[in-house]
Amino acid sequence: MSLLDGPKLKLCGLKQEQTLEDFFKEYPPILDFIDHSFLEGANFVDPKQTPPAYSASDLDVRDWTPVNIRKESRWKGGVFHEDSIQAQAMQWCLDEGFEIIVDDDGANEVADIVAVKEEGDGLRLRLLHCKYSATDDSGARIEDVVEVSSQAVKNIRWMWDLNALRTRLNKRDKDRTAKGASRYFRGDPSMLKKVARISQIRPRYEKEVVIVQPGISASKISGEMSSVLGSADAYIRTRLGCKLKVWCST
């Protein structure tokens, strides 16, 4: 029996029991090298290299007029918040024709929002990572990009196995439904089962990773912010073959 087959452990104060394998998937070890480079999971960072900049022209500027940009979660404290960032992002996915939209917000999330739709003879899978603005106005604050960029690269492994993703989302939906609110904003478990089967027949499908942060101002974005987003974009391009998308403010 290997170490990974051993008993379940409670680590780092997590409420949910995990195997050691699950723990290292959630929290990959960081290896520091003598030249100050480091390896975090599959992400190698070399501080001697200039990180690529994310072009301001690639930012997707959105109208956040009806939204409280300081409010991130759609469901919190047993109440739905339709003026939240997540609620608005879900609505935009709905407007684009996504047939399944799941609110996965919370500890051990795959993403804040998971959206799937049939497209042509295949599928489109989108993971959205939302973050509230540090202030009431958008601007050029580095704290508005660092954490959400890390979240965007953390769980992309779920992109390659829609059946495992389905199992994960449905378990989390069952747990929260017991507290009074389904995680499904659009669709249901049977629809997710259908697209998981389609992914097995047509394994090549379109993948998208989106940062949703109205605290970023496209007109004020700094070089430091562009570097953080550019590093996340480079990693996602390498692993998934798609460009990181950023929904922000003017």
N, C-alpha and C positions, 0 to 999 in steps of 0.2 A: 504493500500500500504506500502510495506517495504522500508527501506532505499535503498536497492539494486535495487529497481524498479524505483528509482527517476530519475531525469534528468541527461543527460550526463555531465561530468565534464572535464575540462582541468586541469591536475595535474602535478606537477613537471616539467613544461615546455614542456610536450609532445605535439607534433604537432597533433597527432591523438586523436580525442575525444574518451573517454572511460567511461563506467559505473564504479561506485564504485567497483562493483564485479570484473570487468576486471582489475582494478587498483591493487586490493589486490592479484589477481592471479599473476600479473607481479611482484609486490613488496610486498611479504608477510610480515606482521608485525613481529618485533623481540621482544620477551618477555625476559627480564633479571630477573634472580632469585637471591635471597640473597646469595646463595652459589657460585655465579659467573657462573653457567651454564646458557644456554639460548636456547630458542626455536625460530627457524626461519622457518616459515611455518610448515612443517611436520618434519623438521630436528632438532633433539635435540642434543646439544653439551654439554658435561660435561668435563671441563678442567682437572678434577681430574683423568680422565681415560686416559691411554696412547693410542693415536690413532694407529690403525693397520698400519703396514708398507706395502707399495706396493713392491712386490719382483721385483728386477731388471731382474730376469729371465722371468718375465711375459711381459716385455716391447717388443714391436714389432719394431725392428730396420729396418729402410727403407733407400733406397738410394735416397738422395736428390740432386744428381749431377746437374740435369738440372734446379733446382729451386733456386730462390732468396729467402732465408729463412727469409729475412726481409720484404717480400711482402706477405701479407695475402690474400687480396681480388682478386677474378678473374675479377670482374666487378667493376670498380671504376672510377668516373669522366667521365662517358660516354664511357669508353674504356675497352676492354677485355685485361687481363694480363695473358697470358698462361704460364708464368714462375712463377706464384704465387703458394702459398701453397694450396689454395683451388682448383685451376685448376688441380694440381697433384693428390690431394685426390679424385677428381671427376673421373679422369682417372683410378685410381686404383679401384674404385667402378665399373666402366665400365668394366674393365678387369675381375672382379669377376662375371660379368653377371647380375649386377643390371639393371633392365629394366626401372626404373624411377629414375632419379637423378635431384634433384631440388636445385638450389642455393637460399637459404633463407637468405643470409647474409644481415644484416642491423638492424636498430632499431626495437625492439619488435620481433626479430626472434625466431622461434622454435629451430633452430640450424643453423649453417652456411651452412650445407648440409644435405638434407633429401634424403635417398636412400631406394628403395623398390624393391623387386623381388619375383616372385613366386618360391617356393622351395618345392619339393615333393608335398604333398597334402595341403600345407599351404603357408605362407608368411614369409619373413624376412624383418624387418623394422630396419633401421640403422640411428641414429642421429650422425652427426659428428660435433665436435666443434673445430675450427681451431684457432691457435694463432701464430703470427709472433715471431721470435726469437728477444731477446733484443739486440743481437750483431750479427756480421757476422759469428761467430762460435758457435757451440753447447757447452753446459757446464753444470754447476750446480747452476744456478741462480734461487732462490726461486720465483722471479717475473714471471718466465716463466711457472709456474704451478698454482699459486694461482688463478688468474682471470679465466683461462680456466677451472679449476676444478670446480669453482663456477658455470660457465655456464653449465657444463656437468650435474649437479644435478638440475638445476633450472627448466627446462621445460620438465621433464620426464612425466608429466601428459598427454602430447599429445600422448604418446605411447598407451594409452588405448582406444582411439577413433579415428580410421583412417578416419571415415567420417567427423568428426569435423576438423581433420588435413587437409583433402582434401579441405574443404571449405576455411580454413585459407590460405593454400598455393596458391590456385587459385585466391583468392582476391589479394594477394600480387603480384602474377604473372601479373594479369591484370593491376595493378597500375604501375609496372615497364615496362611492354610491351609498355605502353603509353609513356614511356620515351626513347624507342628505343631498348630494349633488354629483351627477355623472360628470366624467371628464370629457364626454363627447359633446362638442359644440355642434358638430355636423356628422351624420352617419351613425353607425352602431357596430358592435362586435362582428355581426354577420357580414357586413360590408368590408370590414378590415380582413376578415378571413378570406373573402373572395379575392382581394387584391394581393394577398400573400400567396395565394395559389397562382395567380397570374404571374407573379414575380418568379416563380419556379419554372413556368413555361417560357417566359421571356425574361431571362436573367439580366439583360442589359437594359437598365432604365435610367431616366434622367434624375440626377441628384442635385439638390440645392441646399446651401447653408446660408442663413440670413441673420445678420445682426440687426436688431430693432432697437434703436437708441435715439429718441428725439432730443436728447441732451447734446448731440453732436450738431454743430452748425456747419453746413457745407461751405459757407462763405468765410468762416473764421478758423477752420480746422488748421492745427499747427503741424509742423514737421514731425514733432515727436508722436503725435496722434497718428499721423500717416504711416510712420514706421511701425507702430504697434499693429495697425490694421494690415499693413503690407506683409508683415511677418506671418500673421494668421492666414492671409490670402495665399501666400506662397506655400504654406504647409497644406492647406486644403486643396490647392491646385495639384500638388504632388501626390496626395493620397487619394483624391476623388476625381481629379480631372475636370473640376468645375471652379468657377471664380466665386469668391466670397462676395455676397451682396450685403449692402448696408443701407437700411432705411433710416433717414435722418431728417433734420429740419433745414430750413433755408440758411 
